[in-house]
Amino acid sequence: MKISILSILSFFLFAFAFSCGNEAGQQQATSGVTASSTPGIDELTQKIMAAPNDASLYAQRGALLYENENVDEGIADLNKALELDSTQAEYYHTLADMYMDYYKSGAGLTVMQRAGAVFPRRIPTLLKLAEFQWILKQHTEALFTLERIRTIDPQNAEMFFMFGNVFKDMGKNDQAINAYQSAVENDPGLVDSWINLAQLLADKGSPVAGKYFDNALRVDSNNIEALHAKAYYLSNTKNDLQGAIALYKKINTLAPQYEEGYYNAGLLYLDMDSLDQAYRSFDLTVNIAPAFAAAYYHRGLAAEMLGKLKQAKSDYENVLRLDPEFQSAKTGLQRLK
């Protein structure tokens, strides 16, 4: 990696001030990290030069580098922190998250497997290991890890939540329902458990599903996922389109850049033949998400139904630029010929 003039200058000033015996440590401390205008990074680099064996400094700088999208440098710093001190569980967690976010999920899982071996009875570490195994579809391994947690804390709510996630992913919905119910019994504040439980019960046609969506919103009335889940339930199970639209409006008040809220409201307006409102909803969607092919298609469809044929043609063409195999857009263009 290219090192800036400021980094080189800092190194030589430091080398001049201290003995030659420290030079190798100083080079190692600054290796791979360029000078930065980001507050905190250069300060931490100076501290590392003064204390090159302080693992916490590497961990702090690695996290800050990662936050500022210096991914490789951040990962290198966290690896260095673990090399210096392998007894800090959070170093493993942070490094694993970095790998996962950087599309190196296998490396992230390996880090968490190491952490699970170092901390065999630390529940947050075992939960994170189970989560990584679940994400990577290692269901048997995830269940084994969760059983390890059960032997330590048989009533752990997050353990039951993860059991629910794994069973749901495996298509074992009855077992997933039981697990999510155990999760909320032990911790009624687990919004995600309420949502998943409500969705599974709705799929089974249970009349209590709506109550569980409401429970999620009682915990957090502004939770976007809970609002979206209930809106979907109202529109698809209860045929309460106005109720669903009201929730999508709330979502977009809370999160104006959440394109799915505008898009789903637009679909409901189309179903209600409220074409102007549908068009405006899809228009907002594509302004927020200009690569959203389906939103262009539905804006085009609304435009066509409103008699705005030039706009419809333009939208259908935009769809095919984004997705050349979008058959409905091809059909739309055929209609306009």
C-alpha positions as CSV (number, residue, x, y, z in Angstrom):
1,M,0.0,0.0,0.0
2,K,1.4,3.5,-0.8
3,I,2.5,5.4,2.3
4,S,1.9,9.2,2.3
5,I,4.6,11.8,2.8
6,L,3.2,12.6,6.2
7,S,3.5,9.0,7.3
8,I,7.1,8.8,6.2
9,L,7.9,12.1,7.8
10,S,6.3,11.0,11.1
11,F,8.4,7.8,11.0
12,F,11.7,9.6,10.5
13,L,11.0,12.1,13.3
14,F,10.1,9.3,15.6
15,A,13.2,7.3,14.6
16,F,15.4,10.4,15.3
17,A,14.0,10.8,18.8
18,F,14.3,7.2,19.9
19,S,17.0,4.5,19.8
20,C,17.5,2.4,16.7
21,G,16.4,-0.6,18.8
22,N,12.8,0.6,18.6
23,E,12.7,1.2,14.8
24,A,11.4,-2.2,13.9
25,G,8.5,-1.9,16.3
26,Q,7.7,1.6,15.0
27,Q,7.6,0.3,11.4
28,Q,5.3,-2.5,12.5
29,A,3.0,-0.2,14.3
30,T,2.4,2.0,11.3
31,S,2.6,-0.7,8.7
32,G,-0.2,-0.5,6.1
33,V,-1.8,2.6,7.6
34,T,-1.6,5.8,5.7
35,A,-2.0,9.3,7.2
36,S,-5.6,10.3,7.6
37,S,-7.6,13.4,8.0
38,T,-10.2,11.4,10.0
39,P,-10.1,12.6,13.7
40,G,-8.7,9.9,15.9
41,I,-6.9,7.7,13.4
42,D,-3.6,9.7,13.3
43,E,-3.8,10.1,17.1
44,L,-4.1,6.4,17.6
45,T,-1.2,5.8,15.2
46,Q,1.0,8.0,17.3
47,K,-0.1,6.2,20.4
48,I,0.7,2.8,18.7
49,M,4.2,4.1,17.8
50,A,4.8,4.9,21.4
51,A,3.2,1.6,22.7
52,P,3.4,-0.9,19.9
53,N,2.4,-3.9,22.1
54,D,-0.9,-2.3,23.3
55,A,-3.6,-4.5,21.7
56,S,-6.4,-2.1,22.7
57,L,-4.9,0.6,20.5
58,Y,-4.9,-1.6,17.5
59,A,-8.5,-2.6,18.2
60,Q,-9.6,1.0,18.6
61,R,-7.8,2.1,15.4
62,G,-9.1,-1.0,13.5
63,A,-12.7,-0.2,14.4
64,L,-12.2,3.5,13.4
65,L,-10.6,2.6,10.1
66,Y,-13.4,0.2,9.3
67,E,-16.0,2.8,10.1
68,N,-14.3,5.0,7.6
69,E,-14.3,2.2,4.9
70,N,-10.6,1.4,5.2
71,V,-11.6,-2.2,5.4
72,D,-8.4,-4.0,4.8
73,E,-6.5,-1.8,7.2
74,G,-9.2,-2.3,9.8
75,I,-9.1,-6.1,9.5
76,A,-5.3,-6.0,9.7
77,D,-5.5,-4.0,12.9
78,L,-8.0,-6.4,14.6
79,N,-5.8,-9.3,13.6
80,K,-2.9,-7.6,15.2
81,A,-4.9,-6.9,18.3
82,L,-5.7,-10.6,18.6
83,E,-2.1,-11.6,18.0
84,L,-1.1,-9.4,21.0
85,D,-4.0,-10.3,23.2
86,S,-6.3,-13.3,22.4
87,T,-8.2,-13.0,25.7
88,Q,-10.6,-10.2,24.6
89,A,-13.8,-11.7,23.3
90,E,-14.9,-8.4,21.7
91,Y,-11.9,-8.4,19.4
92,Y,-13.1,-11.7,17.9
93,H,-16.6,-10.4,17.5
94,T,-15.5,-7.2,15.8
95,L,-13.2,-9.0,13.4
96,A,-15.8,-11.5,12.5
97,D,-18.3,-8.8,11.8
98,M,-15.8,-7.0,9.6
99,Y,-15.2,-10.2,7.6
100,M,-18.9,-10.8,7.3
101,D,-19.6,-7.3,6.1
102,Y,-16.7,-7.6,3.6
103,Y,-18.3,-10.7,2.0
104,K,-15.7,-13.0,3.6
105,S,-18.2,-15.0,5.7
106,G,-16.1,-18.1,5.8
107,A,-13.3,-16.1,7.5
108,G,-15.8,-14.6,9.9
109,L,-17.1,-18.0,10.9
110,T,-13.5,-19.3,11.4
111,V,-12.9,-16.3,13.8
112,M,-16.0,-17.1,15.7
113,Q,-15.1,-20.8,15.9
114,R,-11.8,-19.8,17.5
115,A,-13.7,-17.5,19.9
116,G,-16.1,-20.4,20.8
117,A,-13.1,-22.6,21.7
118,V,-11.4,-19.8,23.7
119,F,-14.6,-18.9,25.6
120,P,-16.6,-22.1,25.7
121,R,-19.1,-20.8,28.3
122,R,-19.4,-17.2,27.3
123,I,-23.0,-16.9,26.1
124,P,-22.7,-13.8,23.9
125,T,-19.9,-15.5,22.0
126,L,-21.8,-18.8,21.6
127,L,-24.8,-16.8,20.4
128,K,-22.8,-15.0,17.8
129,L,-21.2,-18.3,16.7
130,A,-24.7,-19.8,16.3
131,E,-25.8,-16.8,14.3
132,F,-22.9,-17.1,11.9
133,Q,-23.6,-20.8,11.5
134,W,-27.3,-20.0,10.8
135,I,-26.4,-17.4,8.3
136,L,-24.2,-19.8,6.5
137,K,-26.9,-22.5,6.5
138,Q,-24.9,-24.7,8.9
139,H,-28.1,-25.7,10.7
140,T,-26.8,-28.8,12.5
141,E,-23.8,-27.0,13.8
142,A,-26.0,-24.0,14.9
143,L,-28.3,-26.3,16.8
144,F,-25.3,-28.0,18.5
145,T,-24.0,-24.6,19.6
146,L,-27.4,-23.6,20.9
147,E,-27.6,-26.8,22.9
148,R,-24.3,-25.8,24.5
149,I,-25.9,-22.6,25.6
150,R,-28.9,-24.5,26.9
151,T,-26.6,-26.4,29.3
152,I,-25.3,-23.0,30.7
153,D,-28.5,-21.0,30.7
154,P,-31.7,-23.0,30.0
155,Q,-34.0,-20.0,29.9
156,N,-31.9,-17.7,27.8
157,A,-34.3,-15.8,25.6
158,E,-31.9,-15.0,22.7
159,M,-31.0,-18.7,22.6
160,F,-34.7,-19.5,22.0
161,F,-34.9,-16.8,19.4
162,M,-31.9,-18.3,17.5
163,F,-33.5,-21.7,17.8
164,G,-36.6,-20.2,16.1
165,N,-34.5,-18.8,13.3
166,V,-32.7,-22.1,12.6
167,F,-35.9,-24.1,12.7
168,K,-37.7,-21.6,10.5
169,D,-34.9,-21.8,8.0
170,M,-35.1,-25.6,8.0
171,G,-38.9,-25.4,7.4
172,K,-39.7,-26.8,10.8
173,N,-42.3,-24.1,11.5
174,D,-44.0,-25.8,14.5
175,Q,-40.7,-26.1,16.3
176,A,-39.9,-22.5,15.3
177,I,-43.2,-21.3,16.7
178,N,-42.5,-23.1,20.0
179,A,-39.0,-21.5,20.2
180,Y,-40.2,-18.0,19.5
181,Q,-42.9,-18.4,22.1
182,S,-40.3,-19.5,24.6
183,A,-38.2,-16.4,23.6
184,V,-41.0,-13.9,24.3
185,E,-42.1,-15.7,27.5
186,N,-38.6,-15.2,28.9
187,D,-38.1,-11.7,27.4
188,P,-41.3,-9.9,26.2
189,G,-39.1,-7.1,24.8
190,L,-37.7,-9.2,21.9
191,V,-39.4,-7.5,19.0
192,D,-38.0,-9.8,16.3
193,S,-39.4,-12.8,18.1
194,W,-42.9,-11.3,18.2
195,I,-42.6,-10.5,14.5
196,N,-41.4,-13.9,13.4
197,L,-44.0,-15.6,15.7
198,A,-46.8,-13.5,14.2
199,Q,-45.7,-14.2,10.6
200,L,-45.6,-17.9,11.2
201,L,-49.0,-17.9,12.9
202,A,-50.4,-15.8,10.1
203,D,-49.2,-18.3,7.5
204,K,-51.1,-21.0,9.5
205,G,-54.2,-18.9,9.5
206,S,-54.2,-18.4,13.2
207,P,-56.6,-15.7,14.5
208,V,-54.1,-14.6,17.2
209,A,-51.5,-13.5,14.6
210,G,-52.7,-9.9,14.6
211,K,-52.3,-9.8,18.4
212,Y,-48.7,-10.8,18.2
213,F,-48.0,-8.1,15.6
214,D,-49.6,-5.6,18.0
215,N,-47.3,-7.0,20.8
216,A,-44.3,-6.2,18.7
217,L,-45.5,-2.6,18.2
218,R,-46.3,-2.3,21.9
219,V,-42.6,-2.9,22.5
220,D,-41.5,-0.5,19.9
221,S,-44.2,1.5,18.1
222,N,-41.7,2.9,15.6
223,N,-40.0,-0.3,14.6
224,I,-39.9,-0.3,10.8
225,E,-39.8,-4.1,10.4
226,A,-42.8,-4.5,12.7
227,L,-44.8,-1.8,11.0
228,H,-44.0,-3.3,7.6
229,A,-44.8,-6.9,8.8
230,K,-48.2,-5.8,10.1
231,A,-49.0,-3.8,7.0
232,Y,-48.3,-6.8,4.9
233,Y,-50.5,-8.9,7.2
234,L,-53.4,-6.4,7.0
235,S,-53.3,-6.2,3.2
236,N,-52.7,-9.9,2.4
237,T,-54.6,-11.6,5.1
238,K,-57.2,-9.2,6.3
239,N,-57.8,-7.3,3.0
240,D,-57.5,-4.1,5.1
241,L,-55.9,-2.0,2.4
242,Q,-56.5,1.4,4.1
243,G,-55.1,0.1,7.3
244,A,-52.0,-1.1,5.6
245,I,-51.5,2.1,3.7
246,A,-51.8,4.1,7.0
247,L,-48.9,2.0,8.3
248,Y,-46.8,2.5,5.2
249,K,-47.4,6.3,5.5
250,K,-46.1,6.1,9.1
251,I,-43.1,4.1,7.9
252,N,-42.2,6.8,5.3
253,T,-42.7,9.5,7.9
254,L,-40.2,7.7,10.2
255,A,-37.9,6.7,7.4
256,P,-38.3,8.9,4.3
257,Q,-35.7,6.9,2.3
258,Y,-37.3,3.5,2.9
259,E,-38.4,2.8,-0.7
260,E,-40.3,-0.3,0.1
261,G,-42.9,1.7,2.0
262,Y,-43.7,3.9,-1.0
263,Y,-43.6,0.9,-3.4
264,N,-45.9,-1.3,-1.4
265,A,-48.4,1.6,-0.8
266,G,-48.3,2.2,-4.6
267,L,-49.3,-1.5,-5.2
268,L,-52.2,-1.1,-2.8
269,Y,-53.3,2.1,-4.5
270,L,-53.3,0.3,-7.8
271,D,-55.5,-2.4,-6.3
272,M,-57.9,0.3,-5.2
273,D,-57.8,2.0,-8.6
274,S,-56.4,5.2,-7.0
275,L,-54.2,5.7,-10.0
276,D,-52.9,9.2,-9.2
277,Q,-51.8,8.2,-5.7
278,A,-50.3,5.0,-7.1
279,Y,-48.3,7.0,-9.7
280,R,-47.0,9.4,-7.0
281,S,-46.0,6.5,-4.8
282,F,-44.0,4.8,-7.5
283,D,-42.5,8.1,-8.6
284,L,-41.2,8.6,-5.0
285,T,-39.8,5.1,-5.1
286,V,-37.8,5.5,-8.2
287,N,-36.5,8.9,-7.1
288,I,-35.1,7.1,-3.9
289,A,-34.1,3.9,-5.7
290,P,-33.3,4.6,-9.3
291,A,-32.2,1.0,-10.0
292,F,-35.6,-0.5,-8.7
293,A,-36.9,-2.1,-12.0
294,A,-40.2,-3.2,-10.6
295,A,-41.0,0.3,-9.4
296,Y,-40.3,1.7,-12.9
297,Y,-42.6,-0.9,-14.3
298,H,-45.5,-0.1,-11.9
299,R,-45.0,3.6,-12.5
300,G,-45.2,2.9,-16.2
301,L,-48.4,0.8,-15.7
302,A,-50.0,3.6,-13.6
303,A,-49.0,6.1,-16.3
304,E,-50.5,3.9,-19.0
305,M,-53.7,3.5,-17.1
306,L,-53.8,7.3,-16.7
307,G,-53.3,7.8,-20.4
308,K,-49.7,9.2,-20.0
309,L,-48.5,6.9,-22.8
310,K,-45.2,8.7,-23.5
311,Q,-44.3,8.4,-19.8
312,A,-45.4,4.7,-19.7
313,K,-43.2,3.9,-22.7
314,S,-40.2,5.7,-21.1
315,D,-40.7,3.7,-17.9
316,Y,-41.0,0.4,-19.6
317,E,-37.8,1.1,-21.5
318,N,-36.1,2.0,-18.3
319,V,-37.2,-1.3,-16.8
320,L,-35.6,-3.2,-19.7
321,R,-32.4,-1.3,-19.4
322,L,-32.2,-2.4,-15.8
323,D,-33.5,-5.9,-16.4
324,P,-33.7,-7.0,-20.0
325,E,-35.7,-10.2,-19.1
326,F,-38.5,-8.3,-17.4
327,Q,-41.4,-9.8,-19.4
328,S,-44.2,-7.6,-18.2
329,A,-42.3,-4.5,-19.4
330,K,-41.8,-6.1,-22.8
331,T,-45.6,-6.8,-22.9
332,G,-46.2,-3.2,-21.9
333,L,-44.2,-1.9,-24.8
334,Q,-46.0,-4.2,-27.2
335,R,-49.3,-2.8,-26.0
336,L,-48.1,0.8,-26.7
337,K,-47.1,0.1,-30.3
